[in-house]
Amino acid sequence: MLELNKVHHIAIICSDYEKSKDFYTRILGLTIIQEIYRKERDSYKLDLALNGEYIIELFSFPSPPQRPSRPESCGLRHLAFEVDDIEKTSAFLVEINVPAEAIRVDEYTKKRFFFIADPDELPIEFYER
């Protein structure tokens, strides 16, 4: 049997590196572990952490193709972050002009959640603890 320990990281390719770097660091509050520019690929790789845990690799490549996000398509659907206060999280995002969907209730867990989108329309979910 395969024995997995945890999700090591999630890789995201963005269309506008500076805009996405700002979103993931300033808006979401992830911290930069390291940033590498790969000249031969004209590409950045930004390693990001949440609470000291490495979780996201943000990549830039020249002219990446668009990936459908809505309507839902096969593949990675969204990223989800756990938060303690769903209303405070939503209010903060709206206050800094990040459009947020209405807070909903998961019909099975009865937990509240809502979505925003990153600069490339990748859905980001916030789910209450």
Protein Blocks (a to p, Z undefined) as FASTA:
>chain_A
ZZdfbdfbdcdddfblmlmmmmmmmmnopacfbdcddfklopacddddeehiafbdcddd
ehiacddfbdcdedjfbdcdddfblmlmmmmmmmnopacddddddfklopacdddddfko
pacddddZZ
